[in-house]
Amino acid sequence: MVSLKDIAEKCQVSVATVSKVLNGQPGIGEATRQQVLAVAKELGYTANSAARALKTNRTYNLGVVFVDLQNSGFMHEYFASMLNYFRIESERRGYDLCFINSNVGLQNRSYLQHALYRGVDGVVIICADFQDPLVQELALSDLPVVTLDHVYHNRTAVLSDNAQGMMALVRHVYGMGHRRIAYIHGNHTAVTENRLTGFYRACEELGLHVPEECIAECEYHEPQSCYEATKAILALPERPTCIFFPDDYSYIGGGAAIAEAGLRVPEDISVVGYDGIHMAKVVSPRLTTWEQNTEELGRIAADKLIERIEHPRTALPEHIVVQGRLLEGETVRRLN
């Protein structure tokens, strides 16, 4: 079996240098790094994870809680994209991923019990019911934990700028001349509360009154639920000129209700989405939406979790807000 010493001798560097390179640690020149990697590949070096765990007291495994409440799995582009970028950054830093569940085989375990059983060094909670007592038990345990789009006391959270994103959308629609708008928001979560706050804050700033009947609720990422809510909005005595949808994917249902009513987007009614997924950019007409920066969200979540694992005495809990951007599509008609 090829050892670090074998690689070090052939490269004429120290074993410590080889270890740093193979573990993705900083402080090594690029030429040396490339030489070590090339020699390791040439000699057929394979890291022994069990030996590394004994030496470092770490498994270099990160747990992932990804509980899709809408049962759309990895088809949910927003969460799947964040997970992908989290994976890329984690693997770049020398860590593997494993999914943490509450039901494994024929045994029922809590998320915390499964995480401890797997021996993970830390956990990221990407998608879950954050009010679930089993999720809270894990989040508030002694394990290093980072959450996405939810804040727990004394825990690091990476957050999308949901309030600012919604404010930007309202300002854009207002600037296009719309004064009677409707908002179909998602089910009540921390994300929804932030978006609602941004919505009402922007309306107040602009002096825009939104009647209660123009506010509706549906499930996130659920076209049928959005279809029903949109039908109710379109049936109002005074129809809005623009409808805000909870997310881009739900627009499939909302758009179907609009077409069924014999209306066209944006000629007869304007619409905006949220998330900025690929579908929004290729549908015709292109959807005006707020694009969330899933690459930064995933990358920063990995970086902060690994920081808490590798520097437990100096890493402080923090809340990092990641900015998105307005994608001005073709679904908002100018009225002024």
VEXGUKOL-725381 format. One record per residue (C-alpha): x, z, y; chain. Coordinates in steps of 0.2 Angstrom, whole numbers. Each point is the difference from the previous one (the first is absolute). Layout:
REM VEXGUKOL-725381
X|Z|Y|koltor
X|Z|Y|A
...
***
This chain:
REM VEXGUKOL-725381
X|Z|Y|koltor
0|0|0|A
7|-5|17|A
3|15|12|A
2|2|18|A
18|3|-3|A
2|-17|-8|A
-8|-8|15|A
11|10|12|A
16|-4|-9|A
-3|-19|1|A
-5|1|18|A
14|12|4|A
-12|12|9|A
-6|18|-3|A
-13|4|-12|A
-9|8|15|A
0|-17|8|A
-8|-8|-15|A
-13|13|-1|A
-5|-2|18|A
-1|-19|-2|A
-11|1|-16|A
-11|13|7|A
-3|-10|16|A
8|13|12|A
7|-5|17|A
18|2|6|A
8|-14|-11|A
6|-16|8|A
-9|-16|-5|A
15|-8|-8|A
3|15|-11|A
-19|1|-4|A
-1|-18|-6|A
16|2|-10|A
-6|15|-9|A
-17|-8|-4|A
8|-15|-6|A
12|9|-12|A
-14|11|-6|A
-10|-15|-5|A
15|-8|-8|A
3|15|-11|A
-18|2|-4|A
-2|17|8|A
-17|8|-3|A
-4|16|8|A
-5|15|-11|A
-15|8|9|A
0|15|-11|A
19|4|4|A
-3|-3|18|A
-15|12|0|A
11|13|-8|A
14|-2|13|A
-11|-2|16|A
-15|11|-5|A
-11|-15|5|A
-9|-13|-11|A
0|-13|13|A
-18|-3|-4|A
-13|0|14|A
-19|3|-4|A
-13|-11|7|A
-18|6|2|A
-11|-16|2|A
-18|4|-4|A
-10|-15|6|A
-18|7|4|A
-8|-17|0|A
8|-5|-17|A
8|-16|7|A
17|6|-6|A
15|-10|6|A
-12|-13|7|A
-2|11|15|A
13|-9|11|A
3|13|13|A
4|14|-12|A
9|-12|-13|A
11|-7|14|A
5|18|6|A
4|4|-18|A
10|-15|-2|A
11|4|15|A
2|18|-5|A
6|-7|-17|A
12|-12|8|A
8|14|11|A
0|13|-14|A
9|-12|-13|A
12|-5|14|A
5|19|1|A
2|2|-19|A
-17|7|-4|A
-13|-5|-13|A
-19|2|1|A
-13|8|-11|A
-19|2|2|A
-7|17|1|A
-18|2|-8|A
-11|14|-4|A
-5|-8|-17|A
14|-5|-12|A
-4|-5|-17|A
-11|13|-8|A
6|14|11|A
-7|5|16|A
13|6|13|A
-1|3|18|A
11|-12|11|A
12|15|3|A
1|3|-19|A
3|-19|-3|A
14|-1|14|A
9|16|-8|A
-2|-8|-17|A
8|-16|6|A
14|10|9|A
-2|-11|16|A
11|5|15|A
-14|-2|12|A
-17|-9|2|A
-8|-12|12|A
-19|0|2|A
-5|-17|5|A
-18|-1|-5|A
-11|14|-5|A
-15|12|4|A
10|11|11|A
-14|13|-1|A
2|1|-19|A
6|18|-4|A
12|-8|-13|A
7|-11|13|A
2|15|12|A
8|10|-14|A
14|-13|-1|A
2|-3|18|A
2|18|4|A
11|4|-15|A
19|3|1|A
4|-18|-4|A
5|-12|14|A
-15|-9|5|A
-4|-14|13|A
-17|-6|3|A
-6|-16|8|A
-14|0|12|A
-5|18|-2|A
8|16|7|A
2|16|-9|A
7|16|8|A
19|1|-1|A
2|-17|-9|A
7|-16|5|A
-13|-14|3|A
3|-18|5|A
-15|-7|9|A
-7|-16|6|A
-5|-1|19|A
-18|0|-4|A
-7|7|16|A
11|-12|11|A
-4|-15|-11|A
-18|3|2|A
2|2|19|A
9|-16|1|A
-14|-9|-10|A
-13|7|12|A
10|-5|15|A
2|-18|-6|A
-18|-2|-4|A
-5|7|17|A
13|-12|8|A
-9|-14|-8|A
-16|5|9|A
-10|9|-14|A
-10|15|6|A
-12|3|-15|A
11|4|-15|A
-3|8|-17|A
12|9|-11|A
-2|1|-19|A
13|14|-5|A
6|5|-17|A
-5|16|-9|A
6|16|8|A
18|3|-2|A
14|5|12|A
3|-19|3|A
-18|-2|4|A
0|14|12|A
15|-6|9|A
-7|-18|2|A
-16|7|6|A
9|11|13|A
9|-16|6|A
-16|-10|0|A
-9|13|11|A
15|3|11|A
2|-18|4|A
-19|-2|3|A
1|15|12|A
15|-7|9|A
-9|-16|3|A
-17|7|4|A
-8|-8|-15|A
-15|8|-7|A
-3|-2|-19|A
-18|5|-6|A
0|10|-16|A
-9|-13|-9|A
15|-11|2|A
11|12|-10|A
-2|-2|-19|A
10|6|-15|A
5|-9|-17|A
13|2|-13|A
18|-7|4|A
5|-15|-10|A
-18|-3|-6|A
-8|-16|5|A
-17|4|-7|A
-1|16|10|A
5|-9|15|A
-12|-14|-3|A
-15|13|0|A
7|9|16|A
2|-17|9|A
-18|-5|-4|A
-6|15|8|A
10|-3|15|A
-6|-18|2|A
-18|6|-2|A
1|11|16|A
-12|-6|14|A
15|-3|11|A
14|-8|-11|A
18|4|5|A
11|-14|5|A
15|7|-10|A
1|10|-16|A
15|11|-5|A
3|1|-19|A
8|14|-9|A
14|-11|-7|A
3|-19|-3|A
-5|0|-18|A
-17|7|4|A
-3|-15|12|A
-4|-10|-16|A
-16|9|-1|A
-3|1|19|A
3|-18|1|A
-12|-4|-14|A
-14|10|9|A
4|-10|16|A
-1|-17|-8|A
-16|6|-9|A
-8|3|17|A
4|-17|5|A
13|5|12|A
18|-7|3|A
16|9|4|A
5|0|14|A
-13|-12|8|A
-15|12|-3|A
9|16|-3|A
18|7|1|A
9|11|-13|A
16|9|-2|A
8|8|-15|A
14|13|-4|A
16|0|-10|A
7|-18|3|A
0|-4|-19|A
5|-18|-5|A
-19|-5|-2|A
-3|3|18|A
14|-13|5|A
-7|-14|-12|A
-19|2|1|A
-8|-13|12|A
-3|5|14|A
16|11|-1|A
-6|18|2|A
5|10|16|A
7|16|-7|A
12|14|2|A
15|-2|-12|A
7|16|-7|A
19|0|-3|A
0|4|-19|A
19|-5|-1|A
5|14|12|A
-13|12|-7|A
7|-2|-18|A
18|0|6|A
-1|15|11|A
-10|10|-14|A
14|-3|-12|A
14|4|12|A
-9|17|5|A
-3|5|-18|A
18|-3|-5|A
6|9|15|A
-10|15|-5|A
6|-1|-18|A
19|-2|5|A
0|11|15|A
-13|14|-3|A
9|12|12|A
0|-11|15|A
-15|-12|-2|A
-15|6|11|A
-18|-5|-3|A
-5|-13|12|A
-14|-12|4|A
6|-18|3|A
-12|-12|8|A
3|-19|-4|A
-6|-13|13|A
-10|-15|-5|A
-5|-16|10|A
-15|-10|5|A
-3|-16|-9|A
-10|-10|11|A
-9|-12|-11|A
-15|-11|3|A
-15|11|-3|A
-3|7|17|A
-8|-12|12|A
3|2|19|A
-16|4|9|A
7|1|18|A
***
